[in-house]
Amino acid sequence: MTNDGMEQLFARAKDAGNEMSASMPSDFPGRVYSLHVCAVHKARITVRTSILSISAALVIFAALVGWNFQTLLMAGPEEQDPVDEMAQSLWDSAGN
């Protein structure tokens, strides 16, 4: 690989830098920085929203599993509800 033309490329780059800076508005760096700050702020909001959504989903999942924990673990027939047992004993004692 040879260095032929490298000086010409460097000269063009120097000239392009001078020409570009003359055509840019004076507040260009400030606008670019404000756009960057806005993009960072939006990214933070997105991450926080995602974490909040995932946390809410995990809380709902834990609540559902907690409410149905006994149902998930029971393999045999379900025990009769005490209220049903009392109603049945009263019904049977009445002679029905």
LINFENMO-V178873 format. One record per pair of residues at least 4 apart in sequence whose ideal C-beta (glycine too) atoms are under 6 Angstrom apart, sorted by the first residue. I is the first residue (numbers start at 1). J is the second residue. D is the distance in whole Angstrom. If there is no record, write none. Layout:
{{I/J/D} {I/J/D}}
This chain:
{{12/16/6} {16/20/6} {24/28/5} {27/31/6} {68/72/6} {80/84/5} {80/85/5} {91/96/5}}
